[in-house]
Amino acid sequence: MLKGFKEFIANGNAIDLAVGVVMGAAFKTVVDTIVGAIINPFVGLILPGSVGDLAKMKITIGDPGPGQVIFGWGAVASAAITFVMTAFAIYLFVILPMNAYRNRKGKPEDEKSNEEKMVALLERIADSQSPAT
């Protein structure tokens, strides 16, 4: 059991995943700070009202008391902006460079397209069934 655990930990996938989670948490802090300190106040300036922070914007329906309903739409909008910014940053700083690296390096043999594999297989079948001369 201990040997299997050592192999699991030593496997690059577990370590890569751990590093990814830690880096993601650190990156989330940066994006949250950018959204909270720059984006939300800017959007708050554009939208009507006296609140300068998008996350604090809300709509209140009903008189104060038990029947009052508060919709915190600003918090949802802020979370959506954070999500979009995080996804864009991951695309810009991780996906694009990795794709450029892979294209520059060239495709390994095992990453051939399915069409190329099928053509090669059909050629082998045709060669094996052709009559010998």
Secondary structure, DSSP 8 states (H G I E B T S, - for coil): -HHHHHHHHHSHHHHHHHHHHHHHHHHHHHHHHHIIIIIHHHHHHHSSSS---GGG--EEESSSSTT-EEE-HHHHHHHHHHHHHHHHHHIIIIIHHHHHHHHHH---GGG--HHHHHHHHHHHHHHHHS---
